[in-house]
Amino acid sequence: MSNTIQALNTDLPDIIELLETLNLDMEEVHYSEFFVCKDKGELIAAGRVRQHEDGFYELCSLGVLEDYRGAGIGIDIVKALLQKHSLDTVYVVTEIPVYFEKSGFVLSNIKSESLQEKQKRCVEEYACGNPVFMVAKHI
């Protein structure tokens, strides 16, 4: 189990650096949306759930530095975010649905304008192949 914690305001520069390094969504970044994981004081992973203007919640900006992948850190961040948003319906736009199935996400036909716009940006700005919509099924 990783040391996954709610981000602090002082983590924001490191979060932005991680998002830039991993080419992740940096739209409307606010530290309070993030959970992070650190190793010896260095930010090694982060993820957030942000609420769009149309009320939809999206898990996004999830990334783990390459040297730390495969240890379950990303899944721990997803679980922490879903626990924080246990009363909300949380969606993700992803091209790796198998990864999110591990945390209880299932494919969705959501017709949210904001999430459809995110899917378009994913293809155009982040070179995603075939991103799909998924929704978290809370236990």
N, C-alpha and C positions, 0 to 999 in steps of 0.2 A: 504494500500500500504506500503510495507516494504521500508527501507532505503537501496536500492541496489546501490552499487557504484563500479566503476572500482577499482580493487585491486592495491595496491601499493607494492613496493619492500619490505617494512617493514611488509607486511601482509604474506609473504611467509612462515615463520615458523608456523604461526597459520593455514594457508591453509594446509600445510603438516600434521599437527597434526589432523585436521578435516578429511582429506582423510584417514589417518591411523585409526582413531576412527571408521569411517563408512565403512572401507574396500573398498575404491573406487580406481579407476584407478590413478596411480601415475607415469605413464610413461611420461618422458620428460616434467616435470612440470616447467612452467615458469609463474611468477606472472602476466605478461601482458596479458595472455589469460583469466584471471579470472575476474568475477564479484563476489562480496561478499556482505554479509549482517551482520551487527553487532548490538548487543544489549548491551548498556552501555559499549562499548569498546571491548566486547568479540565477536569474530567471531562465528557466529551461523549457517552460510550457505555459500556455494560457488558453483560455476560451471564455466565451461570453454568451449570454442570452440578451438580445436587445428587442425592445418593443417597437414595432413599426407604427407609423401614424394611423394605419387602419386597424390597429389593435392586435395584430398578429405578433406572436413571440417567435423569434428565430434564434436557434443555436447557431453561432457563427464564430469566425475568427479563432478556430480551434487549431492549435499547432504545437508540436513538440520538436525541439531541436533533434537533428538526426542521430547524434550520439546517444540519445536517451530513449529512442523509439523501441517498442517491443516490450517495455516493462510495465505496461498498463497505466501509464501516467495520463494519457489522453482520456481513457475510459473513466479514470477517477475524477477528472475534471468534469466530464459529461455527467457523471452521477451526482457530483456536488451541485452542478447547475440545475439539474432536474429536481433535486431535493429542495433547493431554494425556490424553484418555480413549481412546486408540487400541485398547486391549484390552478395553474395555467396550462393551456394547450400549447406545446412547444413543437415547432417545425424545424426542419433542417433542409437545405438545398445542398445536395452532395452528388459526387460522381463515384463515391465508394459506399454504396448502401450496406454492404456486408459488414463494414466496420460499425455502423450505427445500429444494425440489428442486434449486436452484442449488448446494447444498452436499452433494448426494448422498442426501438423505432420500427415502424412499418411503412410501406409505401402509401402515399396519399394522393388524391386527385384534387387537392386544394386549389381554389380559384382566386386566391388573394392577389390583388393587383401588385402589392409590394413584393410578394414572394416571386411572382412571375417576372417582375422587373429584376429582382436579384438573380434569377435563373439566367436571364438575358445577359446581365453584367458578368456573370460567372463565365459564360461562353466568350463574350467579347473582350473582357479585360483580363481574365485569369486563365484563358485558354483551356477551360474545362471541356471535356469531350461530350458527355451526355448527362448533365446533371438532372437528378430526379428530386421530387418532393417526398419527404418522410415526416411522420408525426410520431411523437413519443406516446407510448401507451403506459400510463402510470399504473403502478401496482396498488 
